Amino acid sequence: MVTAISFRVLGPLEVEVAGRSLPLGGPKPRVLLAALLLQAGVTVSTDQLVDVLWPTTAPRSAAANIRTYVHSLRRRLAEVDEELTDRIQSRSSGYILTAAPDELDMTAFTELAARAQRALAAGEPKCALELLDRAEALWRGEILEDLPHSYSWTSTCARLSELRLSVRELRLRVRIELGEYHDAIVELRGLLADHPLREELWSQLIVALDASGRKAEALQAYAQVERILRDELNAQPGAQLRKLRAQLGGPGKPAAQPAAPFPVCQLPLDLPDFTGRDDLVDELVALLRARRERGVPAVTVLSGAPGVGKSTIAVRVAHAVRAEFPDGQLHLDLGGTSASPRTPMDVLPELLHALGVPDAAMPRTQAERSALLRSRLARRRLCVVLDDAANAAQVRPLLPGSGGCAVLVTSRARMPDLEGARPVDVDVLPEGEAERLLAGIVGPERMLAEPDSAAAILRSCGYLPLAIRVAGAKLSHRPAWTLRMLADRLRGEHRRLDELRVGDLAVRASVALSYDQLPDEAARAFRALGTLGPMQFPGWAVAALLDRTEADDVLDLLVDAHLVELVSSDATGQPRYRLHDLLRCFAAEQAERTPEGDRREAVRRLLEGYLSLATDAAERIPIHFFGQISVGPADGAWRPAGADGLLADPTAWFEAERRTAVAAIALAAQFRLDELAWRLAIACTPYFDLRGHHDDWQHTHAIALAAVRRTGELRGQAIVLRNLGQIHVYQDTYQEALAAFDESHRLFGQAGDQRGAAIALAGVSTALRFQGRFKRALDRCQAALELFRAAGDRHGEAVARIGVGAAWLGLGCYAAAGRWFSDAYELSAAIGDRHREAHALKRLAMLHQRKGNLGQAREHLDRAIAIFDELGDDHCVGYAHQSLGELCLCSGDLAHAQLLLVNSLRVHRRNGDRRSEAEVAELLGELHQILNQPERSRAYYERALMIWRELPAQPQESAVAARLRQLAPGAKPARPKRKRPHIATTA
């Protein structure tokens, strides 16, 4: 059985064998294959292949390299079917590729077009239309759009592009003949946006509009093409268009006056659906007008990412100021993103010819030509658009030196070295303008019918104008599609760039032009950044990925090329960077070509850098974390330069890096760097605890637990489980907490870690205490205290003393509780543990409140809150506010109590602490009951009752239910009786 094979050049180069895409290797083998396919069935000489592969300077080993590339391609074919290796054969002078006409899309397209012509000649328009539709469907973009083009391909590509346009014209003519006017009009307007000087297309549009009863629009179309031809070519419409105009009837127009030698009007068509950018356009127009009035040149450089709309804005502005520059408008494509950007020596004659300089008067040297250009521009008021510039050196010789001319330069790279130029960074569209652009293409009705899907499409497009235009064009040509269909297809990042391609428009091809200009080191960094996912990153990340001490030069190059975006400065004053989502998709695609081992090593270095910084930052935080964090990287691990400067404020560093660190933990698990995954999660825990980021804590530790279990590391498992037990305590899931603490205690014992076992036992005691099992909690906490003493951990001993006192308080033994709290306070002060000192003060305040000593309780709480505030512990401030709010409620300071309790409720809801939320809701219900506000009181009590039932907590549930009965209609009003004060649920 013969294996089916398909070669595709009408778009990105692809080879499909048995329905599966065949990997073709690196850029050189792909270019070689493309050269053979464009001349399929013909021997391509080795010399010609050398010119294609190395257009400037070929290596001495060029012929040998070509043999290697051919061998690589044949081997890839042989991996599928041995018989396919004969498709590429060597000849004495070169190589030949054989493909049947239906196996190569280029020849299949030509054959289908010829068959369609024959069908039309035979009077079979429907058959012809079917063949033409099949021919058009073979095109997936520009010819070999993902490869640099060789000059030897020019004639073939031009022939095919012209044939495609002819096929599209013929296809539209047949549609019109068959009465399919609406679809033809939509497609014609799209084609005319790209080919505004194509009179055949205008003729078809006028015919279709007239045949569908839209004569007024047909007249407008004729007026539009008449104006375009006059402005662009100084010409009148041809005979066919004039005949159509006569057939339309209506008022005529006076004959056009003979064209003057000036102005020169070379501007492309201003997009009729140009959307947004009003402020930017107005700013640039004002700048150009102001400079013209002063008689000095205006030079503006619009730079931005691929597809952001720089050229469109420049053309828009140039059209807007035509009246201010009456001597004309020049437009040149400098080919900055092509394989061979145009040189000033080549461009200057084109500018000078437009200004009336004949060949005979053309100077010989670049300097002389540039001087003549400045002389000619000084005497005129022209607006010059230099599109797609490569760098300042290419632009500098083309600029005026004096006079009132304006120059608009567009480039993907910033040009800080272009003296006197006004830089303008063009960003993606704001959300509202992006919505208007999409609505202008697909119609507002479809947008209004599916607003959520429209928003999802725009998010997937990253608000990039090119991507939005591609998505809109797809939808406008597929009226049966819902917006949700496209939104779903764009959701997966692995296929997003495949979807964002229609006709000549393709996001991937646009980005590839910028990527292909990068030096090797910058291209490697860009690819590596694509592996990181949608995260913001600091500047040192690029150095880690490249295994360099510093890489500011590479990062600056990527930023100047608009392939990396400078987002902002973080809390530490360091710059933060990101890749636009679509650029990241492209970078990730390119990264797939990098060996997996190299990608993994790059990610390892980045994660080692994060682990090193996170471990140091955790140890420098002014709060002594009750847990284990000494799990830094191994000796010799990669570490960023200038770490001490980065960690000058460790809390600020964590604030800046929190989201990235969370993403980095998931990235570590993705690359099976399990040691780094669990260690980094543990290093971040003190900050999660300090700021109450419980969701991040739980998410990262779920990843960490799976990772550490894969390693079999006992102590690591014990630490992760201890931390998970603590988060379960905060979330009032005490059975889960006990299970985690017990397993942690067992594993610490197996690992021989006495201090770790003590920390786990203290956690068991805390969970038991919150369940009301005070005697068992007392036993476990005293056992933990003995272990802390044996390990010489005085911080742990202070924690255990507070825990013992809390258990005695729960048992109602106030004297014992007071002794333990006082001992804990004195020990914490002696060792300088201010955090634990504040906890001891808070517990002493609770004790004094229980005993009715409200003044002393208030004094202790004020001191505790001051310390928590000083340390920046928002989490514990919330609990302390709860205690102080309850104290104010007891003393009758209701206004202050309400303020404190509402703030505390907000903290508990953010942290997911359901028990504390119920306690505060109950206190607020009591407060509003005292204020004789029964509706607000009932709402708070009902909230508390719902939570107590969910936990469950029977005594609390019964107490709140009784208070609700007091508020029932007909019940005797009663001031609520104060029950024993709450104990805020801090561990």
Secondary structure, 3 states (H helix, E strand, C coil): CCCCEEEECCCCCEEEECCEECCCCCHHHHHHHHHHHHCCCCCEEHHHHHHHHCCCCCCCCHHHHHHHHHHHHHHHHHCCCHHHHHHEEECCCEEEECCCHHHEHHHHHHHHHHHHHHHHHCCCHHHHHHHHHHHHHCCCCCCCCCCCCCHHHHHHHHHHHHHHHHHHHHHHHHHHHCCCHHHHHHHHHHHHHHCCCCHHHHHHHHHHHHHCCCHHHHHHHHHHHHHHHHHHHCCCCCHHHHHHHHHHCCCCCCCCCCCCCCCEECCCCCCCCCCCCHHHHHHHHHHHHHHHHHCCCEEEEEEECCCCCHHHHHHHHHHHCHHHCCCEEEEEECCCCCCCCCCHHHHHHHHHHHCCCCHHHCCCCHHHHHHHHHHHHHCCCCEEEEEEECCHHHHHHHCCCCCCCEEEEEECCCCCCCCCCEEEEECCCCHHHHHHHHHHHHCHHHHHHCHHHHHHHHHHCCCCHHHHHHHHHHHHCCCCCCHHHHHHHHHCHHHHHHHCEECCEEHHHHHHHHHCCCCHHHHHHHHHHHCCCCCCEECHHHHHHHCCCCCHHHHHHHHHCCCCEEEEECCCCCEEEECCHHHHHHHHHHHCCCCHHHHHHHHHHHHHHHHHHHHHHHHHCCCCCCCCCCCCCCCCCCCCCCHHHHCCCHHHHHHHHHHHHHHHHHHHHHCCCHHHHHHHHHHHHHHHHHHCCHHHHHHHHHHHHHHHHHHCCHHHHHHHHHHHHHHHHHCCCHHHHHHHHHHHHHHHHHHCCHHHHHHHHHHHHHHHHHCCCHHHHHHHHHHHHHHHHHHCCHHHHHHHHHHHHHHHHHCCCHHHHHHHHHHHHHHHHHHCCHHHHHHHHHHHHHHHHHCCCHHHHHHHHHHHHHHHHHHCCHHHHHHHHHHHHHHHHHHCCHHHHHHHHHHHHHHHHHHCCHHHHHHHHHHHHHHHHHCCCHHHHHHHHHHHHHHHHHCCCHHHHHHHHHHHHHCCCCCCCCCCCCCCCCCCCCC
